[in-house]
Amino acid sequence: LHYPLRRQRQMCIRDSRCVAASRAARRRHLAPTAPDTLPCFPFAMDDPFVLTESPHVLFAGNQLRYGTRLVKGAGGQRVRVVAVPSFARSRTAVLVNLRTLRCHPLSFQSYRAQP
């Protein structure tokens, strides 16, 4: 969901990527600007980016920073949207409790042992 969010943000400069992902969760469309602004094949009959059901958790990986929102899905259910930062840059993973939909970032710090 990284590339579609970057393209959506180009259309709405003021929004964060977490807000853009929340909008995608509410609308149940992962790439609303495809194929106009995304390099993908246009589909005539079905759109593979449209979700038939709202997910409980929607992850947007390789983001600049950690962020999370709890939004109401199209059917009224709760959807946890999580912006997961690039692990290579941030050394951060995200834990999600699937019962409560609570999120916690988990940072891994590297250090060198002193001789």
Residue pairs with C-beta under 8 A, 6 or more apart in sequence:
1 21
1 24
1 30
1 58
1 59
1 60
1 61
2 60
2 61
2 62
2 63
3 38
4 24
4 30
4 31
4 32
4 33
4 34
4 38
4 49
5 17
5 20
5 21
5 24
5 60
5 63
6 17
7 31
7 33
7 37
7 38
8 15
8 20
8 23
8 24
8 32
8 33
9 15
9 16
9 17
9 20
10 37
11 33
11 37
12 20
15 23
16 67
17 60
17 63
17 64
17 67
17 83
18 60
18 63
18 67
18 68
18 69
18 81
18 83
19 69
21 58
21 60
21 69
21 81
21 83
22 69
22 71
22 81
24 30
24 32
24 58
25 54
25 55
25 58
25 71
25 73
25 79
25 81
26 71
26 72
26 73
26 74
26 79
27 74
28 50
28 51
28 52
28 53
28 54
28 73
28 74
29 47
29 49
29 50
29 51
30 49
30 50
30 51
31 38
31 40
31 49
32 49
34 40
34 49
35 41
35 42
53 75
54 73
54 74
54 75
54 77
54 79
55 79
56 77
56 78
56 79
56 80
56 98
56 101
57 79
57 80
57 81
57 82
57 96
57 98
57 101
58 79
58 80
58 81
58 82
59 82
59 84
59 94
60 81
60 82
60 83
60 84
61 84
62 84
62 85
62 86
63 83
63 84
63 85
63 86
64 85
64 86
65 83
65 85
65 90
66 83
66 84
66 85
66 90
66 92
66 94
66 105
67 82
67 83
68 80
68 81
68 82
68 83
68 94
68 103
69 80
69 81
70 78
70 79
70 80
70 81
70 101
71 78
71 79
71 81
72 78
72 79
73 79
78 101
80 96
80 101
80 103
82 94
82 96
82 103
84 92
84 93
84 94
85 92
87 93
90 107
91 107
91 108
91 109
91 110
92 105
92 106
92 107
92 108
93 105
93 106
93 108
94 103
94 104
94 105
94 106
95 103
95 104
95 105
95 106
96 102
96 103
97 103
